[in-house]
Amino acid sequence: MTERIRSCIGCGRKAPQGQLLRFVAADGQLVPGTGMPGRGAYTCRRLACFERAVSRRAFNRTLRRTVRIDQNLASLYT
């Protein structure tokens, strides 16, 4: 079975799902969502993509709800 292709919400690049970081909304908070159920939003493994997605409110749009974004999530990209 081939790996699913997803798009980065920061830069728009398409890549296999395993090469991207997945986030989900849990109780109104943005959390890393590997293996969690529900709608997911993906970013490349580059901090610039995460920051761009935050500044463009792409997480809210993609997850179809308002989420609080903890700036400590940026530590996933180092």
Secondary structure, 3 states (H helix, E strand, C coil): CCCCEEECCCCCCEEEHHHCEEEEEECCEEEECCCCCCCCEEECCCHHHHHHHHHCCHHHHHHCCCCECCHHHHHHHC
